[in-house]
Amino acid sequence: MNTVTIAHLSDPHLPTEMAPPRIGERLNKRMFSYFSWKGRRRFLHRPEILAHVMADIAANRVNMIAVTGDLTNMGLPGECRQAMRWLEQMPAPCTVIPGNHDTLVHDRWHQTVGLWQPWMGTLPFPFIRRVGNVALIGVSSAVPTPWFRATGTVGARQAVRLRDILRETARQGLCRIVMIHHPPVPDLAIRRKALTDIQAFATCIAQDGAEMILHGHIHTSTLSSLPGPQGPVPVMGIASASARSCDPLRAAGWNHIAITPHATGYRLGVTRHFFMEDATTGTSQETIFDLPSPSGCFSGVSTPA
């Protein structure tokens, strides 16, 4: 049986020497993010660290790269074009969703995040991209928010579409991996950075299931879970792919996910690769999840008495 491998990375905040926003762009949250970048964050997100991460992914020859948002710092058209060029140079096929920094304010879709549509499925969100017997399901929690807030929202329309997609891909027996920028588990993000409709998202998973959920946003590598119809659904967070840190959980890294089908479901093995600011590199011990087939978990399926 064929194994599908996925590299999960997030929040690269592509380092760049940005010019100040133009007059028409500065009377909003982008100016605040610009000062944050110039004053502190450009020292935390380093191009040489991101280069190490991408070289490691290339060396591992994965089938798909999954990027869970925040490719940019202010979501400016120029930054989104830079991110498009970065996506074009990926060492493997790539699937991407936006993060809150990519949608700081309302802007022209086709000149900003819309440039990344070749690396998304058919929109609207959630979209689906197939890799063998794996369905990557891209949910967008990225919405413009008031100053000093970085919350995310899925919304009722996406939630309805997500449930339909989870049911259909379960009928097909696919391994369903959901991508979302904001962590969908309570207390992983502080209130001003959290998912506003976290319970509605959790209800979708509780009723219709998934085999794994990937997120970013909090710049910390985490392992948690949400209840599913056949047991806990693993929720994997990953630190920023460009972060300089001496903390292994916050140091730049990526998750190597190997999905292997078997007679009764799927085995998912996850190994975290990380890169410390002192040039130390490491990998975590592989975490194994043996999950039952999704084909019987969607609503309306009866089980023998």
N, C-alpha and C positions, 0 to 999 in steps of 0.2 A: 504494500500500500504506500502511496506517495506521501511524503512529508512536505508541507508548505512552511516556509520560513518567512517571518516578518520582522523587520527592524522598527521598533517604536521609538521615536524621538519627539521632542516637544520644545517649544519656547526658545528657538535659537536666537531670537532678537538680533537678527543679522547685524553684526557690528559694521558701522559705517561712519564716516566723517560727514555728518549731515549739515547742510546749510540751514540757517534758521527758517522756520516757516514763513511764507510770503504773507503780506498784509491780510489777504483774504482768508488765510489759513490759521492765523494766530489768535483770533479772538474766541478761542474755545480750548478744550482740554489738550489739544496738541501742543500748545505752547508750554503747558505745565510738564508734559512728557519730554519736551525738548530740553528744558532746564534740568529735569531729572537725569536725562541721558548725559548731558554735558557735565553735570556736577558729580555724578556718582556711578551711574549704571554702565557707562562705557568702560569703566575699570573692572567691572564684574563680568561683563560679557565680552569674551576675547576671541578674535578670529583664529588665533593659533590653536586654541582649545577646540573650537568647532571643527577645524581642519583635522585634528587627531580623531575626533569622533567619526567624521565622515570617512576617513581613511580606514578605520577599523571596520565600519559597516561594509565598505567595498571589499575588504579582505575576507569577509565572511560570506560573501556571495548569496545574499538573501533573495527571495522571490519578490518581495514587496517592501517598500518603506512607507510607514504610516506616520504622518506628522500631525500632531494634535494642536496646531495653532500657535499664534504669536510669532510669526516669521518676522514681523516688523516691530518698530518701536512707537510709531505714530500713525501708521496706516496711510502715509502720504502716497500719492501716485508714483513718485520717484522710488520710494522704498518698495512699493508693490512690484514695480518693474524690476528692481534689483532682486527681489525674491523670486520672480518668474525666471530670471536668468540662473539663479541658484537651483531651482527645481529642474531646469533644463539640463543641468550638469549632474543630476543624481546618478549614482552607480547602479541603480535598479529602478524598475517602475515604481511610481510614487503615488500615494493618495494623501490628500491634504484637506484639512478643515480650518476655518479661521478661528482666531482667538480675539480676546477683547482689545488688545493693542492694535489689531488689524482693522478694527471697526470702532475706533474711538469716537468718531462723529459720523453723521450721515454724509455720504459722498457718492460720487458717480461709480456705480458698480463696475462698469466696463473699463474704467481707468484705475481701479484699485483691486479689490479682492477678486473681481470677475476675471482678471487676467490669469488667475490660477485655475480656471474652469477645466482646462485639459487634464488636470490632476484630480478632478472630482468626477463623480458619476453624473447621471442625468439629474438635473435639478428640477423641482425645488428640494430642499433638505427635508428629511434625511434622504441621502442618495445611497446607492449600492454599487460596490465594485467587487467583481468576482475574481478570486485567485484560486484556481482549482476548485476544491470543495469548501473553500472559505468565502464567506460573504463579509466584506468590510462595509459597515453601515455608518455613514458620516452624518452626525447630528451637529447642527450649529447652535451653540449657546451664546454666540457673539452678538451683542447688541450695544448700540451707543447708550451710555449712562451719564448721569450728572457728574460734576466735578467730585473728585475724591472718592468715587465709587468705581468698582471693577466687577460688579455682579454680572451674572449671566442668566439668560432666560431661554427655555426651549419653546414654550408657547403651546397653546391648545392644538393648533393645526399640525405642528410637527409631531406632537404626541399621538394624535390619531393616525397619522401616516406611519409613525414608528411602529405602532402596534400592528398595523396591516403588514408592514415589511417583516417584522419578527415572526408573524404567523406564517406568511408565505415561505420565507426561507426555512422555517422549521419543517413545513410540509415537504420541502425539497431535501431535508436531511442535511442542510449545510451547517457548518460551524460558523456561528454568528458572532462577530467581533464588532462591538459598537465603539465608535470614536466620538469623544466629546471633549471640549476644552476644559470646562469647569468640572471639578470633582463632584460626582453625584452622590457622595456619601456624606452624611452630616458631620460637622465639626472638623473636617479636613481643611476647610477655608474659613477665615474669619468672616463675620456677617457682611461686611462691606465688599467682600470679594466672592461671596458664595453664590450658588445657583438658587435663584429666587423660587423656582417651582420644583425644588428637589423632590418633594413628595410625589408629584405627578409623574416625574420620570421614574422614580422607584416603583410606582404602581404599574407602569408599563412592563418593567422587568419582572416584577413579582407575578404578574398574570401571564405574560407571554414568553418570558425567559430570554436568555442570551448565554453564550458560552464564555465571553470575557468582555470587559469594558476597559477601554484605554482613555487616559486623560492626562492633562498637564496642569498649567496655570499656577500651581503653588510652589514650583521650583524645588520640589522635594520628591525623592523616590519613595513610594509607599505601596503597601499591599493591604487591601481591605476587601470587603465583599458587600453585596446586596442580596436580599432574599430572592430566590427564583422558584418557579413551580416544582422543580425537581431537586432543590437544594441551593446552597449559596453560589452566587455568581461572582467569580474573582474580578476585582477592580484594581487595575495596575496604574499607578502614577509614576511619572519619570521626571527627574530634575531637568533644568534647562540644559540644552545641548551645548551651550557656550559658556556655562557658568564656571567662574574661578572660585574654588572653595577647598578648604582643608577638611570638610565634613564629608565622609563618603556618601551620605544620603543626599547632600546638596551639590556635590561635585558633578560636573558635566558627565552625561552618560546616555546610554540607550539600552533598551530591553530587546534581547534576542528571543523571539517566540517561535517555537517549533510545534506545528500542529500535525498530529498523526492520527488518521482514522483507524479504528479497530472494530471488531464485530459488534460491540455494544455502545459505541459512541466515539469520543475523541480523547486523545491524550495531548495536553498542552504542557510543554516544558518552557519555563521562562528563566533566562540567565541575564543578569544585569552586568553591563560593562561600564566601568567608571574611570575617570581621569582626574586625579587630584592636582591642585595647583603646584605642588612640589615635583610634578612630573611622574609621580607614582601612578601606575595603572593597576586595575584589578578587575576581577569578576566575582560575582556572588555565586553561592552554591545554587545549582539549578533547582527551581521549585516546580514540582509536578502536580498537575491537576488532571485527574481521570474523571471525565464528565460523560453522563449518559447521552444517548442519541437525542437530538432536539426534536425528532419527528413526532414524539408523543406529548410535547409539553405545551402546545398552543391551546388556547381556549376552545372548548367544544369537543376535545378528544376524549373518548371514553376508555376506561381501562377495564379488563375482565374482572368480574366479581370473584 
